[in-house]
Amino acid sequence: MLLLGCIKEVTDYELVVNLPSGLSGFVPVTQISDAYSKLLSLQVAQGELPEDLNSLSDMYSPGTLVRCIVTSVEKSDDGRRSIKLSIDPKKVNKGLNASALATGMLLSGSVSSVEDHGYLIDIGVIGTHAFLPHEKAKSYIKAIKRGPDLKIGQNLNCIIMEVKNEGRVVRVSIDRSEVAASLATERQNWTLSNLLPGLVVKARVQKVAPFGMKVTFLSYFTGIVDFMHMDPEKSMNYAPDQVVKACVLSVHPSSKVVRLTLRPAFLHPGGSPNQLSSDRMGAVVEESTVKAFYKQFGALFELDDGTLAFARLKHLSKNRKSFKPGAFKAGSKHKCRIIDYSLMDEMCVVSLKYQIIEARFLQYQDIHTGDVVQGKMLSLKPIGMQVKVADGIKGLVPSLHLADVILKQPEKKYNIGDEVKCRVLECNPAGKKLILTLKKSLIQSKLPILSNYEDAKPGLITHGFVVCAREFGCIVKFYNDVKGLVPKNELSSEPISCPDKVFYEGQVVKVMVLKCEPQQERLLLSFRLSGKSGPEDKRECTSKEKQVKYQIGQIVDVKVLKKKDNGLEVAILEDEGNVVAWIPTLHLSDFVATSKLLWHCLQEGDVLPRVMCLSDKGEHIILSRKSAVISAVQEEQVVRSFFEIQPGMLLAGYVRNVMPFGVFVEFPFGVTGLAPKVSMSDKFVTDTKDHFVVGQTVIAKVISTDEEKQRVLLNLKVSECSSGDSAAESFALLDQYFKELKEIKDLLRRGEPSMAQGLCELVPGKELQLVAQDVREDGSALFSGSCVTGLTVIATRYHLGDKNIVPGKKMKALVLHVDALTSEVYISLREELLKQRP
């Protein structure tokens, strides 16, 4: 199908073209012309830009009318149709042949080469060479102001001035006045097979109807002018046999239906339709008056400024069921919002839908850097997450910005369709580029937004994120790609030899501007916020810093100051003020037994790396060393408040209390929930204390929430609380357990040498030569030996097997378990276990 269209947007790879009836199509960069496609192929082959290759934006401007042909109509996943177009003269003018060419014809051409005396023009007619002299191009080149010459691939309105050698050679002109005055006539021998959109003709009104009128032109052609394309000034004054000037809008290839327009802007080829002022787009009109209602199409309105607007049927009400045609009688008034502008119809497109009238964003121009927006996740790819902010507005959350920390498995945290709260890092309406962040530290920040270098005044404190940490310091990025350098000496009050080991890519940081040179886009920053205040403010700053300094989830290294009955008093090493914190014994490990053992082995002065801040109430900082809990916080597998909890979530936490009716579980950020007795275990529970102990790390599944009472019900059944790969989870826990056992053995070696050495060498599965000592009342037996000096060695009645225990008798045994805390070793004498030894 051939159509006249108007360029709406120009991007690097396509032209967005507005078509009649409010439709839009796309011209890919490969559908401009043969000569332009050859230059593109040359660029791909050589890997460098050919001298004659210009970008689409160098050749095309919004508002330019172009003839195009539909190459395909594709349906997307959301049901919308995508119209692919071509402006290649070989496709647009395919109905023409050399013998049909005549003087005065107006057709599309494309520059194929630049010559000494003019340009070779591709008009798409096989066997015909078209030449454009420099003289006939001067006025056009001067008017468009795009350099001294035309460019290869530039689409032109060409009027044939001379035909030679039976159409094999033609001379054309693009002179603006000649093109504007052109008129298609019977002498040019146009036919239905080669009739082109954009031709201006004299037409005779044949019949006037409510939805438009029927006209005849070029002696025997019949065409249709619909109600949207009548001249608004004369729409009520047309009569049969009246002669009017009209422009061909479209030609259907099979039905041969020709549609025309009588709007003045199209009656002079080379002109441009009227545009809508930018401040009107998205405007809400409190009272728009119905001019006409068309039950199959929609309604025509007159807006408050006297301009006309059209609303399609689907935009007249929330849905079909609520639609009442009687509400749209001529003269009735309605509230609407301008949602688009149809260049080809020279008319605003409006909507009466309440959700659109109240919508915060309608186009990219409505979004500003720093805005906090709600969106819906569309997809998750290695590059990041695609988010739908509104109809027709999509944004990208780069993988670096999916959380405050880098997520190794973001698919575990996010699902398609999830509602997400983002902040706008960058918005480029012209390129429809929207970059967002999901980092809560940036979203919740109350500090000023730094989005241009001019605003970076010395002393300004704001949030940014690390994009690079090297030996010279850190590069910190802000909004709109503004970035600055934190030199090595400004990273901390204490020297940092390896910044890349202290700071990580994507880390949210608070910085202060030291110096800025806006014209050079140079920005010098510092992490040393406290050291920059004046002497009179020092005391006040220090007290404020000590109130709340550590965020939940922050990782620190600590040194043991004092051992107390229920935990360790530690000093945070990174803090110059030696802030004291507390690690409860049960938070030394995910495993309760290991926690007690670690407490026993640790000494004052020992350094514990990578401990996480669990809560900071100002005076009392609680830390945790539970690996599963730390991992959950770092991978954002946590909830920060009751309102973030959703049924079905899997959350890592720890047992806070064990009651006869169930188990209370606490999660990072202070949220707690209850696992009732029936949901505690896959086994039948008689006594809850037989299944869980306080401090035990657990994975809990959320069953339900009660918003009124703010209660959370949990499930602790192993069968319900696996994320899917239970084997991998089990091996990860075992691996962590053995790592902590090794750590304990290294600590034990510092103690009593003989006993420590013995404990460290005894590992499950090791075969020993022991001497029987005694049989106890419960049937268990005690053993001794040179390799277990100072240790209590026990074999339970079951693990004695059928052996006859005689005091003083030497026997082989296998180590089952070593309890370093009580210095007890459990062994087995059963033959089936001993035989399995390699």
N, C-alpha and C positions, 0 to 999 in steps of 0.2 A: 504494500500500500504506500502511495506517495503522499507526503504531508508537508505543509509549510510549518516550520517550527521556529522558536525563538530561544537563543542560548540563554540559559538561566545561571549556570555556574561553569567555570573552567577549572579543571584539576589537572594534575600531572598526566593522568592516564585516560581521561575521558571528558567529553562535553556533556553536561546535563542540559537537555533540551525540553522546553515547555511546549506542549502540543495543544491543539484545540480541545475544548471540553474539559479543561483542567487536568489533562493527562501529562505525564512526563516520560521521557525516554532517555537513553544513554548512547552516545556515539563513542565507541572504544577508540583508542589512539591508532589502532590498526585499520580503521574504517574512514580515514581522511581522504587519501588518494594513493594511487600506485607509487608515485614518485616519493611521497613521504614514507610509505611502508618500506621502500627500498633503502632509504636512509636509516630507518630504524634497524633493519636487518644488518646493515653495514656496521652500525654501532655495536650490535650484539657480537658480530663476527670478529671485529677488531678490538673490542673492549675499550674504545675511546670515542669521544664525541666528534662526529664529522662536522666540518666547518659550516656546511649548509643546513644542518639540522637545528631547527628552533623548537622551543617548547610550545605547547598548545596555548599557554597564556601569552606568548609573544605574538600570536597570530589571531587569537579570537577574544572577543569581549562579550560580557553579558549584555543582552539587548539586541544582538545582531540576528536578523532573520536568515534562516537557511532552509534550503530544500533538502528533504531527507526521505529515505525509504526504509520501511520496517523490514529488518532481516530476520528477527525471531521474537517470539513472546514466550518468556519462561515464567513458571510458577515457583515461587519460593516456598520454604517450609512453613512459613506463617500464612500462606494462602494468597499473598500479594503477587501481582503480575509485574514482571520486569520487561519493559519494551526495549529491545536492542535496535539501534538505528545505524544507518550509514549515510555519509554525505559524499561518498566517492562518486564523481561524475559518471563513471562507467556503469554504476548501478542506477543512479538517479535518472540518467538520460538514455537508458537502455532501449527505450522505444523509438529513439531517433536513428536515422541512417543518413549517409552523406547526401543522398538525392533529396531528402526531405528538408534540408537546411535552406533557409531563405533569409534575405535581408530584413532586419527589424526584429527577428526572433530574440527573445530574452531567455537565456538558460544559464545553468550553473557551470562554472569552470573552476579548475584548480591549477595554480602555478606549478609547472613541471620542471622548468629551468629558466635561468636568468641569462639573457643574451646581450650582445653589445647594443643593439638598437631597440630592444624590448624584451618581451617574455614569451616563451612557448606555453600555451595554455592547454591543459587536458580537458576537453569537453565530453569525453567518454564516447565519442562516435568513431567506430572502427574505420580506418583509412582516411581520416580527416586530421589535418594539421591546422591548429588555430594559433594565430600570432597576435599579440597585443603590443602595439607600438608604445614607446615611452610617453609620447605626446598625449595618448588617450588614457594614461594612467596617472598623470600628474595631479589632477584635482582630487582624485581618490586618496592617493598617498599623502597628500598634504592634510586632508581632512581627518584621516584616522590617526595621524601622528605616531606611527610605529617605525620610524626610520626612513632612510632615503629610498629604499627599494622594497618591492614585494618579496615575500618569502615562499620558498618551496612548500607546498601543502596548503597555502592560503586559499580559502574558498571565495569565489567572486561571482557577482551578478554580471554576466557578459551579454552585451547586445551585439548581434552580428551586423557589421557595417558593409561587408563585401564578401561575396561567394565566388570562388574561381574554380576552374577545372572540375565542374560538376560536383562541387562540394568537397573536393579533396583538399583544398586550401581555403581557409576563411580568415578574414581580418575582423577582430573584435574590439570593442571599446568598453571601458568601465567608468567612463566619464559620468560623474554624479548627475549632472543635469540631463544628459541623454538617457541614462538608465531610468531616472525618475519620470521622464515623459513618455517612456515606452508604453505601447498599447498593443495587445494581441489582436490581430485582424484576420478576416477570412482569407486575404491574399497570402498569408503565411502558411496556409494549408495545414493547420493543426487538426489532428484526429484524436479519437478516444484512446488510441494505443500510445500516443506520444504526448498527450496533454500534460502540462507541468503545473504543479502548485506554484503560487507566486505570480502567475500571469494576471495582469489587469485587463479586464474586458468591459465592453458595454453590454449590459444585459437588459432584457425587457421583462417586467413583472407579468407573470402568467396567472398566478393565483395567490391570494393572501389568506392565511389560516391562523388559528390561535397560537400555534407553536412555531410559526415562521411563514416562509412563502416559497413558491416555486417560480423559477425564472428560466428564460431561454437566452442563449448567447452564441456568438459565432455562427449564426444562421440556424444550425440544427442541433446544438447541444442543449441539454436540459440540466438544470442544477437546483440545489436546495440551499436556502439561507435560513438557519434556525434562529429562534428568538434572541439568542445571545449575541448574534452577529448582525443584527439590524443596527443601523445608525441610531444611537440613543436619542438624538435630536429630532429624528423624523419617524420613529418607530410606529406612531399612530397615524401616519399620513400617507402610507403606501397604497397604491391603487393599481388594478390591472392595466396593462399596456404602458405603464410608466417606465421610462428608460432611466436606468441607474448605472453608476460605475461600480464594478465589483471586482474582488480579487479571489482567485481560486485558492481554496484552503487545502482540499484533499481530493484524491482520485482513487476510488476503490478498484483494484485490478480485475476482479471477477464480475461484480455487479455493475461496474462502470458508473456508480453513483458519484456525482461531483458535488462537493459542498463549497459554498462561497461565503465571503464576508463583505458587508457594506460599510464596515467601520473605517473612518477616514484615514487612520494611521497606516492602513495596509494598501491604500489606493495609489501610493507613489513608491514603486520598487526602490529598494535601497534604504528606505526609512526604518524607523524603529517604533514599536508600540509604546504607549505611555506606561510609566513605571509608578509603583506605589512608593511614597516617601517612607523611609526606614522607620520613622517614629510611629507609623500607623500599624505596622506589623505587630500582632499580638494585642492590639488595643481592644478594650472592652467597650462596646457601644450600648449604652443603657436603653436607648429607644431606637429601634430600627423599624421602619414601616414596610409592610408587605405590599409590593407592587403587583405581583401576580403569583398564583400557585399553580404548579403543573404536577398533577397527581402521579405521573410516572417518573418525574425527574427531581423536583424539589421546589424551592420558592425563590423568587426574585425580591430583593429588599432594597430600599433606599436608606442609606446611612445618614448619620447626623450632619455630614458635610455635603450631602446631596449626591454623592457617588452611588453607583449601583453595586450590589453584592449578590452572590448566589450561594444558597445552602442546599447541598444534596439531601435527598430524603433521609439518609441514615444520620444526618447531622441536625435533623429537626426535632429529635426526641431521644430519650435514653435508649429505647429499643422499639421494635415494631409494635409490641403489645400496647405500649403507652402512647403511641402516635395517634393524634386526633386531627384529621384533616380540617375539621371545622374551625380549628383555632387559627388557621392561616387565611382568613378572608382578607381581601384587599382592604388596606387601611388599618388593619390590626397591628399592634406594636409589640415588639419582643426584644429581650436582651440577648445580645450575641457577642461573639469574639472573632476578630479577624485572624484566621489561621493560615492563610496563604494568599498569594496573588497570582492569577492566571494571566501571564503576559499576552498569550494568544487570544484571550477573550477580553483583555483589558478590564478585568473585573476582580474584585476582592472575593475570596472564598471564606465564608463564615460558618460558625457552628453555634447551635443553640444548646448543646449538651452542657449540663451543669458542671460535670467533672472537667470539661475542657475550659469552660469560662473561669473556673476556680484554679486551674492548673498553675503551678509555680513556673514551670518551664514549657515553652512551646518550640523554641529553636535554640541553637547553640549560642546565639547572641544574648539570650536571657541569662546565661550562666556566667558567673564571674569567679576569678581565681580566689580561693579561700572559702567559697560557699560550701556548706555542709549539706549533702544531698542524700536522699533515700533512693535506692535502686534495687533491681532484681538481677540475680546472677543468670547470665545466658549460657556461658561456657567457661571451661577452665582448660587452658593450654599451657605449654611450657613457657611461653612468653608472658603469661599472666591471665587475669580474669576479665572476661567481657561482661559489662554491666549495662542494663537498660535503665536509663534515668527517666525517660519519658518516651512517648511515641515518636519515633524518628530521631531520637537522641541516644547514642550509645557511647560508652566510655571504656577505657582500658585501665585496669589496675595492674601495673607491672608486677612480676613475681616478687620483686624486692619489697613491694608495698602491701603484700597480702596480710601481714601482721607486724607487730613490733619487732619480732625476731624472724629469721629466715625459716620458712616452713619446708621441711623435707618432704612431707606428704600432705599437701594442701587439700587433696580430695577427701581426706578424713575429716577435715573441719568444715568444708563447704560442699553444698549440693546444688545442682541446677534448680533454679526457682527460689532459692533463699533470698530473703530480703536483707540487704546490707546497707550500712550507714557509711558513707564515704566523704572525703573532703577533696575539693578540686585543687589539684596541683598546677594544672595548666589547661587553658581552653583557647583553641584557635578556631573561631567560627568559620573563617574562609576555607580552611582545610578540613573542617569537621573533625577536628582532633581534640579529644577530651581525655586527659590523664588524671586518674584519681588515686587516692591512697586509702587503705583500710587500717593504717597504723593508729591505734587508739590514742597514743600519746600526742599525735598531730591533730586528730579530730577533736580531742577534748581540750587542747591547748587554748588558753585565754590570752596568750601573748600576741603582740602585733604580727600581722602577716607581712613577710618581706617578699614582695613580688617584682620589685625593680630596684636597680642600683641607686636611683635618686633618693629612695626612702631610707637607705642604709646610713643613718647618721651615727657618728661615734657615740658610744654609750648605750645604743639600742640593744636590748636583750630579747632574743626570740628563739624559737625552736627550728631546727633543721635536721637533716639526716646525713650521715657519713656515706660518701660514695667512694672514697679512696683513703686508705691508711698506709703510708709508706714511711721510710726513714726520715724524710723531711717534715712530716707532720700529717695532718688530715685535711682532705677537701670536703667541705660541707655544702650541701645543696639545699635550696629553699624553693619557693614557688616561682613559676614561669622561667625555670632553668637558671635562676640566679644562683651563683655559687661563689664560695670564697675559701681562703686558705687559713687554717690554724697552724702556725709554725710550731716546730717541736718544743720551743721554750714556752709556748702558751698552752700546751696540752694539760699541764698540771703544775701545782706548786712544787711537786717532787719530780726529779728528773725521770723521764721515761725513755729507755734505750731502744725499745722495739715497739713503736706505736701500733704496728699491725697485729701485735699479740694482745694489746689492751683494747683496741677499738675494732669493730667489725662493720662490714658494708651493710648499710641499711639501718644502723643504730641511730635512734632518735637522740639528739643532744641539745642542750641549752647553751647558746653561745652569746658572746657580747661583741658588737662591732667596735673595732679599734680604729680603722681607717678605711675610707672608700674613695676610689677615683671612678666616678660614673662613666665618663667618656671612654676610659680604657677598660671599663668593666673589671676593675680590680678591687678585691674586697679582702681586707685583713681582719681576722677574727681571733677570739680567745675563749678557751674553756674556763679560764681563771676568773670567775665572776666575783668572788669575795675579795680578791686581792686588789680590785680596781676601785673600791669605795674609799672615800675620804676618811681621815682619822676619826672625825666626829661621828661617822656612821658605823665605825667598825664594830662597836659593842652591840649595836642594834642588829647589824647583819649577822653577827655570830650567833646571837640568840635565836634569830629566825631560822638560820640554817640547822640549828640543833633540834628545832621543833619537829620538822618533818624533812628528812633528807634522803631516805631510801625508798624507792618504789618497790611494791610487791613484784617479785620476779627478778629483781636485780641480783646479779651474781657477784659475790665478793670472796676474797681470801681472808681468813681469820687466824688469830693466834690464841691458844688456850691460856687464859689468865688464872683461872681457879676452877677446881673440880668441886661440885656440890652434889648432894645426895641425888637430886633429880635432873641434873644436867651440867652443862659447862658454861662458865662465864668467859666470854671471848672478846678480843679487840679486833675491830675491822681494820685491816692493814692499810687499805688505800686511803683511809681518812687521817688527815694530818692532826685532827683533834683527838685521836684515839677513842673513838666512840665505842662504848661497851655494849655488847649484845648478848643474847642468851640462846643457847641451843639445848632444848629439852633432850634428855637421854633418848627418848623414843623417836626423836627426829634425826638421830645419827645414821639411821639406815632404814631401808624398807622392811628389813627383817628384824623382828623384836629381839630375838636371841642375839643377833649380831650387834644390835644397838647396845645392849648391856655389856657385851664383850669389848666393844670399841671404847666404851666409857672406862672400863677397867684398865685397858691397855694405854690409853692416852695419858700424857703427862703435861704438866704446866710448861709452856714454851713451845709445844708442838704446833705446827702450822697445818691448818685444814684448807685445801684449795676448793674453789667452786662450790661455795655454800650459798643458798638462795634466801633472800629476804622474804619471810612469810607474812610478817605484819610489822608496821612501824606506827605506833600510836604516839610517837614523839619521844617519850622518855624510855619506853620499853620496846626494843627491837627484837623480834623473834626470828630466828633463822632455822632453816631445815636443810638436811643433807640427804633427804629421801630422793633417790634417783628417779623413781617413777613420777613423783610429784613435780620435780624440777623439769623433767622432760615434757610433762603435760602443759606446764606454764609456758615453756619456751616454744612449743608447737601450737600454742593458743587453743589447746583442747580443754579450755576452762570456761567457767561462767563468772562474770564479775559482779553480778547482782542477781537477785531472785527473778527479775523480769526477763533475764536472758535464758532461763531454763526452759527446755522443751522436752516433752515426753519422748523417750527413745534415746536420749543422749547417753553416752558412756563417759563417765568422769572418774578421774583418779583422785582419791582422797585417803583419809586415815580415820580409824575408829576413835571416836571421842569418848564414848561411854557405852558400856554393855549393861542393858537392863533385862529383867525377866521377859518383857514383852517385845524386845527387839534391840537393834543396834543403831546408835546415832553415829553418823558419818559426817566429818567436816571436810570441806574442800578449800583450796586456796581462795583468798579474798573473802573468807568468813562465812560463806554459804553453808548451811547444814541441812541434813535430811535424815529421815528415819527409815530403816529397813525392818519391817515387822517380822515377827518370828516365822511366819509362813513363807516369807521371801528371802530368808537368810541363807538357806542351803538346799542343795538337791537332796540331801538326806533328811530324815525326820529329826526335828530338833526337840529334845527334851529340856536340856539346860543350855541356854544361850552362851554361857561362859565356857562350855566345852568346844565352841566353834570359833569364837573371836576373842581377842584380848585388846585392851586399850593400847593405841599407838600403832596397831597393825595397818599396813598399807593395803588398800582394797581398790578394785575397779567396780563401780556401781552403775547400774542402769536406772535412769529416771522412769518411774512408772506413771506418776501423775503429780500435779501441783494444785494447791488450793490458794488462789490469789487473795481471798478475803482473810484467811488465817496465816498466809505466807508459809505454808507447810509443803514439804517435798517428801513424797514417798519413793523409796528406792528398792531395788532388787539386787541382792548380792549372790544369787545362784550362779555358779561357774558356767552352767549351760546357757545362761542368758546374757552373760557379760563379756563374751568374746567379740572382738571386732571383726572376726572372720578367719584370720590366720592364727589360730590358737597355738599351733606348733611353734611358730616363730616367736609368739609372745612368751611361751614357756621357756624356750631356749634363751631368750633375752634375759629373763629373770634369773635363770640358772647361771648364765654368764656373769651377771652382776653379783650374784651370791658368791661365786668363786673368786671374783676380783676382790671382794671385800674380805674374804677369808685369807687371801694372799697378803692383803694390807695388814690384817691382824697378826699374821705370822711374822711379818717384818717388824711390827711393833713389839711382839713378844720377845724377839731375839735380843732386845735391849735389856730385858729383865734378868732373872736368875738363869745363868748360862746353861746349866745341865738340864733343868726342867724345861726351859724354853726350847732347847735343841731337841729334846725328846718329843715335845708336843708338835713341833714343826715337821719332824720327820714322819710322824704317824699320820698317814692319810688313809681314807677309806679304801679297802681292797688290798692293803698291805698284809703280807703273811708274816706271823711272828712265832718264835719258839718261846713258850711260857711254861711256868711251873704252877701247878694247882696248889692253892693255899687252904681254901675252906669252902664248905657248902653252907649257904645260909638257909634260914627257916622257910623262905619263900621259894626255895628250889634253885635260886641263882647261885653262881660260884664266883669266888675271887681268885685272881691270878697275880703272879709277880714275874719279874724277869729283868735282866740287865738293861734292856732297851726301854723299860717303862719305870725306871727308878723314880720314886716320889709320886707316882700316879696311881689312881685306883682303877684296876682293870676288872670289868664285870662281864659275865656271860649270863643272860637270862635263862630260865629253865628250858624255854623252847630252843634256844641257840646252843644248848649243851648236846642236843640230839640224843643219840643212844649211847653216848660215851659214859663210861664208869669213872667218876671223879674220885681219885685217891690223892690226899694231900702229899706233896712232894713229887708227884708224877709229872714228867715232861710231856707237853702236848702241843700240837700245831693249832694255830687259831688265825682267824681273818678279822682285820679291823673293820667294824661297821660304822662307827661314829666316834668323833673326838669332841668332848665338851671342854674347851679350854678354860671356861669360866669356873667350872667345878673341878677341873683336872681329872675328869673321869673319861675312861676309854671303854667303849662297848665293843665286844668281840663275838664271834660265832665259831663253834666247833663242828658245825653240820657239814657232813661229807659232800653233799650236793653243791655247797658253796665253795668248798676247798678244791673240788675237782674242776670247777670252772676257771681256776687260775691258769693262765697260759704257761 
